[in-house]
Amino acid sequence: MRCFYSSDLDLKLDLPAAHPFPGDKFSASREMLLQGGILRPEEIVDVSQSDLHVLKRVHDGAYLSKIYHGALDRREQIALGLPATPGLFARCATEAEATRQTCHAALAERVAVCLERVTHHAFKGRGEAFCVFNDVAIAVRDLQEKRPGIRIMIVDTDAHQGNGTNSILQDDPRVFTYSIHVGQTANTTTGVGGSMDVETVRYVEGDMYLKQLFHTLAGALDVFVPDLVIWVAGADNHSNDLLGKMMLSVADMQRRDDVIIRAFIKNRIPLAILYGGGYNRHPDLTAKLHRNTVASAKKIAGEYGKG
């Protein structure tokens, strides 16, 4: 099972000490996977930046130029939540490339993992909530360039709706966007309707959440049969997360992971697994939750000869 990452993503963004962006969770989860023997070093593929023409399939040229030159105004930087430093473009273009390669590998090999974050709040011409380039939309457009008829389902179990992804892809009949998230009145981002949006109550507990997830996701698969599933596996559903406003336990999240991964791999639907958000009060737990998702994928894929 191949996983995609880059040491360039370890670069610091020069954030204030109290900033919620979990810059260290990616390298921490990777080290947990290696030290625990879940992944071998050769299973982690190093990536570089996406080419500019790949980014331009989704984002306005003027917006790309602003990010490249660090030219966001104060309002734009506040909405983004990250400083417009010279290294921001390189980091975010590398995140997009890791997702793009993960999706292609999943399509070829049935399952693959991106050891980096999803940026599902990025719109065509603006960033929001720590998201600069919309990696999911970039991967979808790249896949469609090579296979125009491909049917792609995005399953987003981050605690927050993938509003940017919905905005970019909402008029494409080849794409189905499913999202289960806390009701929009509890979030700071602006909601944008997708193919199926499932809102939970604020501070939803595990049993209620899992019943709602499994029932509605089955309904989504009744109306749309995908050639590829891109799964945004958020870690911000945990009860101790700073921003998630859900009350799932580690065991609840393990149950979520096992059921979703097994359902797609067992039914021979290629699955690209991407890290969603995670802002736990104990940063090591965020990394551990991501590690657990990859460990489940590795184990289940191995059962079906895909690991």
C-alpha positions in Angstrom: 0.0 0.0 0.0 1.6 3.2 -1.2 1.5 6.4 0.9 2.5 9.9 -0.3 4.3 12.6 1.6 7.2 15.0 1.2 9.8 16.2 3.7 9.2 19.7 2.3 5.9 19.6 4.2 7.8 19.7 7.5 8.8 23.3 6.9 7.5 25.7 9.5 5.0 28.4 8.6 6.2 30.8 11.3 2.9 30.7 13.2 2.2 32.1 16.7 2.6 29.7 19.6 -1.2 29.6 20.2 -2.1 29.1 16.6 -4.4 26.0 16.1 -2.9 24.9 12.8 -1.3 21.5 13.7 1.9 21.8 11.7 3.6 18.9 13.4 0.9 16.2 13.2 1.9 15.1 9.8 5.5 14.2 10.5 4.5 12.9 13.9 1.9 10.4 12.4 4.5 9.4 9.7 7.0 8.6 12.4 4.4 6.6 14.4 3.7 4.6 11.3 7.3 3.8 10.6 8.3 3.2 14.2 5.3 0.9 14.8 6.2 -1.1 11.7 2.9 -0.3 10.1 4.6 1.2 7.0 8.0 0.4 5.6 10.1 3.4 4.4 9.9 2.2 0.8 6.0 2.4 1.0 6.2 6.2 1.5 6.6 8.0 -1.8 8.3 11.4 -1.8 6.5 14.1 -3.9 7.3 17.6 -5.1 5.1 20.5 -6.1 2.3 20.2 -8.6 2.9 21.8 -11.9 1.3 25.2 -12.4 -1.0 24.0 -15.2 -2.4 21.4 -12.9 -3.3 24.1 -10.3 -4.8 26.3 -13.1 -7.4 23.6 -13.9 -9.1 24.7 -10.6 -7.8 28.0 -9.5 -7.8 31.5 -11.0 -4.4 32.7 -12.3 -4.7 35.9 -10.3 -5.3 34.0 -7.1 -2.3 31.7 -7.8 -0.2 34.8 -8.4 -1.2 36.4 -5.1 -0.2 33.2 -3.2 3.1 32.9 -5.1 4.0 36.5 -4.4 2.6 36.6 -0.8 0.3 39.4 -1.8 -2.8 38.6 0.1 -4.4 41.7 1.8 -5.3 41.7 5.5 -8.9 40.5 4.9 -7.8 37.6 2.8 -5.1 36.6 5.3 -7.7 36.6 8.1 -10.1 34.4 6.1 -7.2 32.1 5.3 -5.9 31.9 8.8 -2.3 31.5 7.6 0.4 34.1 6.8 1.1 34.8 3.2 4.8 33.9 3.4 7.0 33.0 0.4 7.0 29.3 1.4 3.2 29.0 1.5 2.8 28.4 -2.3 5.5 25.7 -2.3 4.0 23.9 0.7 0.4 24.0 -0.6 1.4 23.0 -4.1 3.2 20.0 -2.6 0.1 19.1 -0.6 -2.0 19.2 -3.8 0.5 16.9 -5.6 0.5 14.4 -2.7 -3.3 14.1 -3.0 -3.1 13.9 -6.8 -0.7 11.1 -6.8 -2.6 9.3 -4.1 -5.8 9.3 -6.2 -4.0 8.0 -9.2 -2.3 5.2 -7.1 -5.6 4.2 -5.6 -7.2 3.9 -9.0 -4.4 1.7 -10.2 -3.9 -0.3 -7.0 -7.3 -0.2 -5.2 -6.0 1.7 -2.1 -3.5 4.5 -1.3 -3.0 7.0 1.4 -2.0 10.7 1.5 -0.1 11.4 4.7 -1.0 15.1 4.4 -4.0 17.3 5.0 -7.0 17.8 2.8 -7.7 21.5 1.9 -11.4 21.3 1.3 -12.2 24.9 2.3 -10.3 26.4 -0.7 -12.4 28.0 -3.4 -11.6 28.8 -7.0 -10.3 32.3 -6.2 -9.8 32.4 -2.5 -8.6 30.5 0.5 -10.4 29.9 3.8 -9.8 28.1 7.1 -6.1 27.1 6.6 -6.9 25.9 3.0 -5.0 27.5 0.1 -5.4 25.2 -2.9 -8.3 22.7 -3.1 -6.4 19.4 -3.4 -9.4 17.3 -3.9 -10.8 19.3 -6.8 -7.3 19.4 -8.3 -7.0 15.7 -8.2 -10.5 15.2 -9.6 -9.8 17.5 -12.6 -6.5 15.7 -13.2 -8.2 12.3 -13.2 -10.9 13.6 -15.6 -8.2 14.9 -17.9 -7.0 11.3 -18.4 -10.3 9.5 -18.0 -13.1 11.9 -18.9 -15.9 9.5 -18.0 -14.6 8.5 -14.6 -17.2 8.7 -11.8 -15.8 9.9 -8.5 -17.4 10.0 -5.1 -16.0 12.2 -2.4 -16.8 11.0 1.1 -16.0 13.7 3.6 -16.1 12.7 7.3 -14.3 15.8 8.5 -16.3 17.6 11.2 -16.7 20.5 8.9 -18.3 20.6 5.5 -16.0 20.6 2.4 -17.6 23.9 1.2 -14.8 24.8 -1.2 -14.9 21.3 -2.8 -18.7 21.5 -3.2 -18.4 25.0 -4.8 -15.9 23.9 -7.4 -17.5 20.5 -8.3 -21.2 21.0 -7.6 -22.3 21.3 -11.3 -20.3 18.2 -12.4 -22.6 15.1 -12.8 -19.5 12.8 -12.8 -18.8 13.8 -9.2 -20.9 13.0 -6.1 -20.0 14.9 -2.9 -21.1 13.3 0.4 -20.4 15.2 3.6 -21.4 14.5 7.2 -20.6 17.4 9.5 -21.7 19.5 12.4 -24.7 21.7 11.5 -23.4 24.9 9.8 -24.7 27.2 12.5 -21.9 25.7 14.7 -19.2 26.5 12.1 -17.3 29.6 11.0 -17.2 28.6 7.3 -20.0 29.3 4.9 -21.9 26.3 3.8 -22.2 25.3 0.1 -24.6 22.6 -0.9 -23.2 19.3 -2.2 -24.8 16.2 -3.6 -25.6 14.9 -0.1 -25.0 17.0 3.0 -25.8 15.3 6.4 -25.8 17.6 9.4 -25.3 16.3 12.9 -26.3 18.0 16.1 -23.6 19.9 17.8 -21.6 17.6 20.2 -23.1 14.5 18.6 -22.0 11.3 20.5 -20.5 8.3 18.9 -23.5 5.9 18.6 -25.8 8.5 17.0 -23.0 9.7 14.7 -22.2 6.2 13.4 -25.8 5.3 12.8 -26.3 8.5 10.9 -23.1 8.0 8.9 -23.6 4.4 7.9 -27.3 4.8 7.0 -26.8 7.9 4.8 -23.6 6.7 3.2 -25.4 3.5 2.1 -28.1 5.7 0.6 -25.5 7.7 -1.3 -24.1 4.5 -2.8 -27.6 3.5 -3.8 -27.8 6.5 -6.2 -24.2 6.8 -7.3 -21.9 4.0 -8.2 -18.3 5.4 -8.2 -15.2 4.2 -10.0 -13.1 5.8 -7.3 -13.8 7.1 -3.7 -11.8 9.9 -2.2 -12.3 9.7 1.5 -11.5 12.7 3.7 -10.8 11.0 7.1 -11.1 13.8 9.6 -9.6 13.4 13.1 -11.5 16.4 14.4 -14.5 14.3 15.3 -12.8 13.4 18.6 -14.4 14.7 21.8 -11.2 16.5 22.8 -10.8 18.4 19.6 -10.6 22.2 19.8 -12.7 22.9 16.7 -14.7 19.8 15.8 -17.7 20.1 18.1 -18.3 16.3 18.1 -18.0 13.8 20.9 -16.5 10.6 19.4 -14.1 8.4 21.3 -11.0 6.7 19.9 -13.1 3.5 19.7 -15.9 5.3 17.8 -13.4 6.6 15.3 -11.8 3.2 14.9 -15.3 1.8 14.2 -15.9 4.5 11.6 -12.5 3.7 9.9 -12.9 0.0 9.9 -16.5 0.0 8.4 -15.7 2.6 5.7 -12.4 1.0 4.6 -13.7 -2.5 4.6 -16.9 -1.6 2.7 -15.0 -0.1 -0.2 -12.1 -2.5 -0.4 -14.4 -5.6 -0.1 -16.5 -4.3 -2.9 -13.5 -3.6 -5.1 -14.1 0.1 -5.2 -10.7 2.0 -5.3 -10.2 4.1 -2.3 -7.9 7.1 -1.8 -7.6 8.0 1.9 -6.7 11.6 2.8 -6.1 13.2 6.2 -8.9 15.6 7.2 -8.7 18.1 10.0 -7.6 17.5 13.5 -6.9 20.0 16.3 -6.8 18.0 19.4 -6.0 19.6 22.8 -3.3 16.9 23.0 -1.5 17.1 19.6 -0.1 13.6 19.9 -3.6 12.3 19.9 -4.4 13.9 16.5 -1.3 12.2 15.1 -2.4 8.9 16.7 -5.9 9.1 15.2 -4.4 9.6 11.8 -2.0 6.7 12.4 -4.9 4.5 13.4 -6.7 5.2 10.1 -3.7 4.2 8.1 -3.1 1.1 10.2 -6.7 0.0 9.6 -6.3 0.5 5.9 -3.0 -1.4 5.8 -4.6 -4.3 7.8 -7.8 -4.5 5.8 -6.0 -4.1 2.4 -3.7 -6.9 3.4 -6.7 -9.2 4.1 -7.8 -8.7 0.5 -4.3 -8.9 -1.0 -4.0 -5.2 -1.7 -1.6 -4.2 1.1 
